[in-house]
Amino acid sequence: MTRKIAVIGMGYVGIPAAALLADVEGLDVTGVQRRSKRSGWKIEVLNSGKSPIEGYEPGLEELIHRVVVEKKSFRVTDDISIVRDMDTILIDVQTPTDEDKTPHYFSLKEVSASIGKYMKPGTLVIIESTVAPGTTLNIVQPLLEQNSGLKAGKDFGLAFSYERVMPGKLIEYIVDMPRVVGGIDKESTERAVELYRKIVRKEIHATDVLTAEVSKTVENAFRDVNIAFANEIALICESMGVNVYEIRDYINERHDRNMHIPGAGVGGHCLPKDTWLLRHGLKTYGHRQVEPEMITLARNINDFMPYHMVELTEEALKGLGKGIKGAKIAVLGVAYLEDSDDVRNTPATPVIDALKLKGAIPAAHDPNVRPREYEVHPVVKDLDSVLQGADAALIITKHREYLDLDFSRLKGIMRTPVLIDGRNIYSKKDVEAHGFVYNGIGKGN
């Protein structure tokens, strides 16, 4: 008997999860995607057997072609009413935070209400979207029950299980990472674990919903704190006139040390917001008053780094007797992660915004990002046109295209030879040998 599954939200989590499940014998998967100006085009691309995700993503294009064209076990629609025929429903919609750092649950609430309206008794609903701890029980479950007239744990199952995906490793991180699954009751947990065992090769940990939600946000807050430490040390090293990467090498010679890599900023869907989700869950559902000072400070340090890139730019231009106002600044990299097309919470945005506030003229380049995916500022794929007449080039993302720049040629097309290295791609000595002024994150010598 074929088991029918719906995956709601065709993004960096929903697409690979749906395709992997559709590749399992006996599973039939329908993706649901809102037909909006920004993302509705994904429906036709996926239904043609192609991946809408650009950049380096091994195995995904082939997998989608196989399940759509050959097996015909996966298709995408904008009609959420199809969940009435589904045995299992995965929710993979975005859950951003507002300017005041509170969760923006419009999509999650809308989808939960719609699922409740259509789902049949016996359905298993799994939340894969990252949420503030307490959200599944206090927001999703009531909406499902109110709109269905059914009772969670009695008439339908409900669980939370988060993905650990990263652009460039979407399939690998679903299949070869341990999984945490938390249900509202034993049966919900067991059903969710049974489903994930079909595609996950590593250990699957069964727990309760709240523990799973806290685990997801803490995992990302932990990484954010470690990056913030590296960024703060980088700022210290700049001030002291030493190289943070040399110091990092010395520290990491100990097998039990792992100082992270500083850089131009932290992006992606999870790290910039999961600290705020954890904080929101604590403030809303915690039993005691606790002020999460360390994770909040870390988030603020990481948020500062894009603005520091602009400070380094201004400093370099000033050393040449030039101001930043009216200067053309080439922003190299709009995606937040190297060799991907993911622009969610990219540090390029605050860099561009800060340049504009100072009267500079930013020109953005990215080899992978579609212009319609990034509405903050025009993005072009012709690197020379961005660098032509530029007064400085800022490396925001470590794309392959930026790893071997011809500085002798660039000096001839740029108006002012200034390089601000936010990802430690080049050495100060090598770049300056070509007549450039070089500033880099964490490089005080």
URHU-V568672 format. One record per pair of residues at least 6 apart in sequence whose ideal C-beta (glycine too) atoms are under 6 Angstrom apart, sorted by the first residue. I is the first residue (numbers start at 1). GAP is how many residues later the second one is. D is the distance in Angstrom with one decimal. If there is no record, write none. Layout:
I|GAP|D, I|GAP|D
//
This chain:
2|24|6.0, 2|26|5.0, 3|24|5.4, 3|84|5.2, 4|24|5.2, 4|81|5.8, 4|82|4.9, 4|83|5.2, 5|16|5.7, 5|22|6.0, 5|24|4.8, 5|83|4.7, 6|24|5.2, 6|26|6.0, 6|77|5.0, 6|80|4.4, 6|83|4.7, 7|7|5.0, 7|10|6.0, 7|11|3.9, 7|24|5.1, 7|83|4.6, 8|24|4.4, 8|83|5.3, 8|103|5.5, 9|83|3.7, 9|84|4.2, 10|21|5.1, 10|23|4.1, 10|32|5.1, 12|153|6.0, 13|79|4.6, 13|115|5.9, 13|150|4.7, 13|152|5.6, 14|78|3.6, 16|154|4.2, 16|155|5.4, 16|158|5.8, 18|11|5.0, 18|13|4.9, 19|44|4.8, 19|45|5.3, 19|48|5.5, 20|179|4.5, 21|6|5.2, 21|8|5.1, 22|7|4.0, 22|45|3.9, 22|51|4.3, 22|52|3.6, 23|44|5.3, 24|174|4.7, 28|45|5.3, 29|45|4.8, 30|45|6.0, 30|52|5.6, 31|45|4.0, 32|48|5.3, 33|9|5.5, 33|10|5.4, 33|43|5.7, 35|43|4.1, 42|10|4.5, 43|33|4.9, 45|7|4.4, 46|30|4.5, 47|28|5.8, 47|29|5.6, 49|16|4.4, 49|19|4.1, 49|20|4.1, 51|9|5.1, 51|10|4.6, 51|13|5.2, 54|287|4.1, 54|314|4.7, 55|284|5.2, 55|285|4.1, 55|286|4.6, 55|313|4.3, 56|112|5.2, 56|283|4.2, 57|113|6.0, 59|112|4.9, 67|6|5.1, 67|7|4.1, 68|6|5.3, 80|34|4.9, 81|37|5.3, 83|6|5.5, 83|32|5.5, 83|35|4.9, 83|36|5.5, 84|34|4.3, 88|36|4.7, 89|26|5.9, 89|36|4.9, 90|36|5.1, 90|38|5.5, 91|20|5.8, 91|36|5.1, 91|38|5.7, 92|36|4.9, 92|37|6.0, 93|14|4.2, 93|15|5.7, 93|18|5.5, 93|36|5.5, 95|8|5.9, 95|13|5.6, 95|34|5.0, 95|35|6.0, 95|36|5.6, 96|8|4.9, 97|6|5.8, 97|176|4.5, 97|179|4.8, 98|6|5.1, 101|175|4.1, 102|178|5.8, 103|29|5.2, 103|177|5.8, 112|28|4.9, 112|31|4.0, 112|32|5.8, 113|30|5.1, 113|34|5.0, 116|27|5.9, 116|28|4.4, 116|31|2.9, 116|32|4.1, 117|30|4.8, 119|29|5.9, 121|34|4.9, 123|33|4.9, 124|33|4.0, 124|67|5.0, 125|33|5.2, 126|33|4.9, 126|35|5.7, 126|66|5.5, 127|9|5.4, 127|13|6.0, 127|33|4.6, 128|35|5.7, 130|86|5.6, 130|140|5.9, 132|145|4.2, 132|148|4.4, 132|149|3.9, 133|77|5.9, 133|80|4.2, 133|81|4.7, 133|148|3.3, 134|147|4.9, 134|151|3.8, 136|24|4.7, 136|73|4.9, 137|72|6.0, 141|11|5.0, 141|17|5.9, 145|7|5.9, 150|6|5.3, 152|6|4.9, 152|32|5.8, 153|31|5.5, 153|32|4.5, 157|31|3.8, 157|34|5.4, 158|26|4.7, 158|30|5.5, 159|24|4.0, 159|29|4.8, 159|33|4.0, 160|22|5.1, 160|49|5.0, 160|52|4.8, 160|53|5.7, 161|20|4.4, 161|31|5.9, 162|54|4.1, 164|9|5.2, 164|13|4.8, 165|8|4.8, 166|7|5.8, 167|170|5.1, 167|173|3.4, 167|175|4.7, 168|171|5.9, 168|172|5.7, 175|26|5.6, 176|25|5.8, 176|26|6.0, 177|25|5.9, 178|24|4.5, 178|25|4.7, 179|17|5.3, 179|21|4.9, 179|25|4.5, 180|25|4.9, 180|32|5.0, 180|35|5.4, 181|11|4.8, 181|12|5.2, 181|25|5.6, 182|25|4.7, 182|26|5.0, 182|27|4.3, 182|29|5.7, 182|30|3.1, 183|6|3.2, 183|9|5.8, 184|25|5.6, 189|17|5.1, 193|11|5.3, 193|13|5.4, 196|8|5.6, 217|57|4.6, 217|60|5.1, 217|61|3.8, 220|50|4.7, 220|51|5.2, 220|54|3.8, 221|53|5.9, 221|54|4.7, 221|57|5.6, 221|74|4.8, 224|47|5.0, 224|51|5.8, 224|74|5.4, 225|73|4.2, 226|34|4.5, 227|33|5.0, 227|39|5.8, 227|75|6.0, 228|70|3.5, 228|73|4.2, 228|74|5.1, 230|29|5.9, 230|30|4.2, 230|32|4.3, 231|31|4.6, 231|70|5.5, 231|74|5.5, 232|69|5.5, 233|11|5.8, 234|10|4.4, 234|28|3.7, 234|207|5.4, 234|208|3.1, 237|7|4.0, 237|205|5.1, 237|207|5.3, 238|206|4.4, 240|204|6.0, 241|203|4.2, 241|204|5.4, 242|202|5.3, 242|203|5.9, 243|200|5.3, 243|202|5.6, 244|198|3.2, 245|179|5.8, 248|11|4.9, 251|6|5.2, 251|8|4.9, 252|7|5.7, 262|179|5.4, 262|180|4.9, 263|159|5.7, 263|160|5.6, 263|178|5.9, 264|41|5.8, 264|45|5.1, 264|83|5.3, 264|132|5.0, 264|158|2.8, 265|40|4.4, 265|41|4.2, 265|82|2.5, 266|6|6.0, 266|36|4.4, 267|69|2.6, 267|78|4.8, 267|79|4.4, 267|80|5.3, 268|68|5.2, 269|75|4.5, 272|73|4.2, 275|20|4.8, 275|24|4.6, 279|13|5.4, 306|41|4.3, 306|44|4.0, 306|45|4.6, 307|47|5.4, 309|42|5.5, 309|85|5.7, 309|111|6.0, 309|113|5.4, 310|44|4.5, 312|108|5.0, 312|127|4.2, 313|79|5.2, 313|107|5.1, 314|10|4.8, 316|102|4.8, 316|121|4.8, 316|123|5.0, 317|7|5.6, 324|34|5.0, 324|36|5.1, 325|34|3.5, 327|33|5.0, 327|64|3.9, 328|33|4.8, 328|61|5.7, 328|62|4.8, 328|63|5.5, 329|26|5.4, 329|31|4.9, 329|33|5.1, 329|63|5.2, 330|33|5.4, 330|56|4.8, 330|57|5.1, 330|60|4.2, 330|63|4.3, 331|17|5.9, 331|31|5.3, 331|33|4.6, 331|63|5.4, 332|33|5.5, 332|61|5.9, 332|63|4.9, 332|70|5.6, 333|33|5.9, 333|63|4.0, 333|64|2.5, 333|66|5.6, 334|9|5.8, 334|14|4.6, 334|30|5.4, 334|32|4.0, 334|35|4.9, 334|40|5.5, 334|45|5.3, 335|6|5.6, 335|7|5.4, 335|8|5.7, 335|31|5.8, 335|33|5.9, 335|34|5.5, 335|62|5.5, 336|6|5.9, 336|10|4.0, 338|59|5.8, 338|60|4.0, 338|61|5.5, 339|60|5.9, 339|61|5.8, 341|27|4.1, 341|28|5.1, 343|26|5.9, 343|30|5.8, 343|31|4.7, 347|49|6.0, 348|48|5.0, 349|27|5.2, 352|10|4.8, 352|25|5.0, 355|7|4.5, 363|23|4.6, 364|13|5.3, 364|15|4.8, 365|15|6.0, 365|18|5.4, 365|21|4.1, 366|13|5.4, 367|14|5.8, 367|32|5.9, 367|34|5.0, 369|10|5.3, 371|8|5.2, 387|26|5.8, 387|27|5.7, 388|25|5.2, 389|26|4.9, 390|24|4.9, 391|24|5.4, 391|25|4.0, 392|26|3.8, 393|26|5.4, 394|26|4.5, 395|7|5.7, 395|26|5.2, 395|27|5.3, 395|28|5.5, 396|26|5.5, 398|25|4.1, 407|27|3.8, 408|26|5.7, 411|6|4.8, 411|24|5.6, 417|18|5.6, 417|19|4.3, 418|19|4.7, 419|12|5.5, 419|17|5.2, 419|19|5.2, 420|19|5.1, 421|19|3.9, 422|19|5.4, 428|10|4.7, 428|15|5.8, 431|7|4.3, 432|6|5.4
//
